[in-house]
Amino acid sequence: MIGYIIRRFIQSIIVVLGVMLLVFIIFHLEPTYIMARSIVGPRASPAEINLVIKQNGFNLPVWDQFWHEIDNYAHLDFGHSYQFNQQVNSLISENLPKSLLLVGLATVFSLIVAIPLGVFQTVRRNKMSDYTLTSLAFIFYSMPPYVLGPILIIYLAIRTHIFIFPVPSSDSVSQLLTDWRALTLPVLTLAAVQIAAFSRYMRSSMMDALAEDYVRTARAKGAGRGRVLFRHAFRNALIPIVTLLGLSLPTIVGGAVLTETVFNYPGMGYLTTRAAEVSDLATVVGTTVVFAIFVVIGNLIADILYAVLDPRIRYGR
């Protein structure tokens, strides 16, 4: 177990470095002059732009520029945003907790709803309730946040005034938590696709588990239906869900960017969108790298949970 965790940790570091290299290549396809002007703003003089080029090492060889950026990231220095007139790491520290709140609430809510739904569909398989929930899952799974979000806004915020839109600007996570009417719609929008996916996988996983030999043996020994379902099949059925959760993190993070943009939610996704609209490269690069780091960390946690749920699995073979 310890050896597996160490190997996965080293692999995660390699992945993060690979993402940083990819981001570096993409954003350095722009000419040096344009990159420097994106840092100081469109009204900067040629002398100011040349000074920024030297200060940021844009006149150095490409590999030296890359390792210079890695060193800056290691010291939590993501540069300066001319659009917001402050350091990018300051912007990230202000907005990252709010995005983590949104992603965390949506993920927990989707698991709380989807896992019982999947079990219920297994128990009621091939019944009308199973067909109805399956149809709803397909509908919500096909709806991206920029489609579902406006629908919820129109019917649950504008017409009925049950919830609040847009999400009010707030300085802290505690302020967001106190206003549940503004927080509910973004959480529902981000969670809807995940509920549809997780419930379908949970249903399939439970049905596969119930078809295993150890379940038939338990039934032959006289174990009741509830004991077979929850004592023998449920834990093994959770393993694919943990794997799916790790694989779904990029989708969840991408959905969070769209959801925050739709609801004007004051998080990292909304910050990235606003920065991209005005070509604020320093902010876009910084938020992209942070998103990548958290996706890799999430996958690492999912792998560890996978090992905890089934210690019999042997890794590295």
Summary of the structure (lengths in Angstrom):
residues: 317
radius of gyration: 23.6
end to end distance: 13.2
largest distance: 84.5
contacts: 1000
relative contact order: 0.14
helix: 77%
strand: 1%
